[in-house]
Amino acid sequence: MLAVLVVVGGIFFYTMKSPKQTDSPLSPTVSGASSAGAAKQKLIEQGDEIVKMLNFVKDINLETDLFNDPLFLSLSDFSVSLPRKEIGKNNPFSSLEK
């Protein structure tokens, strides 16, 4: 769970720090050929962004020394098990009368 939080935090940090593009997907284009070239360039840029994010995530190194720490090992589990209760009707849309 800690790893997931670190990865999500890293991606969030990376996306907030990267410069925003000023291109609007609704901006008009001059011709179909330039539109296809622009679309291809945009896909290449998006692919580069994905590769950068993957490299960023790949470089994350989690230290697991915490789990061997005596203070961590001395923690107690105070979870409470819930009693099993009878499940309601099989069909919630059936009438209450039998």
HELIX and SHEET records of a PDB file:
HELIX    1   1 LEU A    2  LYS A   17  1                                  16    
HELIX    2   2 GLY A   32  LYS A   58  1                                  27    
HELIX    3   3 ASP A   65  ASN A   68  5                                   4    
HELIX    4   4 PRO A   70  LEU A   73  1                                   4    
END                                                                             
